[in-house]
Amino acid sequence: ADKRDESRLFHLNRKAEKFSHLKFADITDLLSENDLLVVNNTKVIPARLFGTKETGGKVEILILEYLKGIENLNKTGFFESLCLLKSSRRPKPGSEIKINDNLYAEVQDLNGKYAGLRFVSSTDVLKEIDKAGNLPLPPYIKRDNNKNTKNDRIRYQTVYAKNEGAVAAPTAGLHFTQRVLKNLREKGVKFGFLTLHVGIGTFAPVKCEDTREHKMHSETYSISSELAEQIKSLPSQNKVVAVGTTSLRALEGAAAGSRQVIPGTSSTNIFIVPGYEFKVIDALLTNFHLPRSTLLMLVSAFKTRKEIMEIYKEAVINKYRFFSYGDAMLLL
């Protein structure tokens, strides 16, 4: 949608078994005073770089460990990170990949499609990565020369993005505007913040027929004591609403009982499928997901796979936009 909050909002009231087709800005009408919206304030980094090998061949680089790279920079003076490489022929260890006149990457080691790279610059290496890099949009979003537009730099971040480290946006949060946030706060809706840096594992398809055989990726999250207390002290008649599957995974991964989460920094590889009993959240705001994905299975845990497929059928009939820049759905 041209404006974030003019995207569409598919609403399913679980108790009434009723579909509603709304604008995202109408979310204020669906929430009550003292309901708690939990959002992921991760910020997407310009992790996608394009370079040239010494032989002249083109290389696409995706930085996977940005925060470790910063730690290395602080300790050793070098920005080093595990990266995903895409090229016709693998660059050799010891070779260099030129990104621009002020930035190049030394190939430290190779492990299949992954490589350890050391980024070197005659100026500030982080500023050069930021200047040369692109936000890693999903591959189904096509751009000329695979480069971000100026609008992507703004629209592929939530308006409350704060902590850098993600290689993909928590897309359910992309619909919020300052106007919507203001309207929600004026109604008395509360906000809680956590951080989960979205990795490429979130896009991994399920290739096995038996979901129990699927190896779920692990993601690190941080939950503050303040958020844990907000959840614990929430009146029983009010809802904990997870904004996006990343917020939901963090909350349920940190669950220590009904409406209790363990604060701190930890990791979770929780795999939520139909039959799962939610311990912390009462509702989910999410986009529409790809087939055969763990995210679609997670959403199906709110009802049954058959019932979720009926919802998706309804969305297709009503021409909802799907995926990262698509429309949203609120499941209560």
Helices and strands as residue ranges (DSSP letters): G 4-6, E 8-13, E 18-23, G 24-26, H 27-30, E 36-40, E 42-44, E 48-53, E 58-63, H 66-76, E 79-87, E 96-100, E 103-111, E 114-121, H 125-132, G 144-146, H 150-155, E 163-166, G 171-175, H 178-187, E 190-196, G 200-203, G 211-213, E 219-223, H 225-232, E 240-243, H 245-253, E 255-257, E 260-261, E 264-268, E 283-287, H 294-300, H 305-317, E 328-331
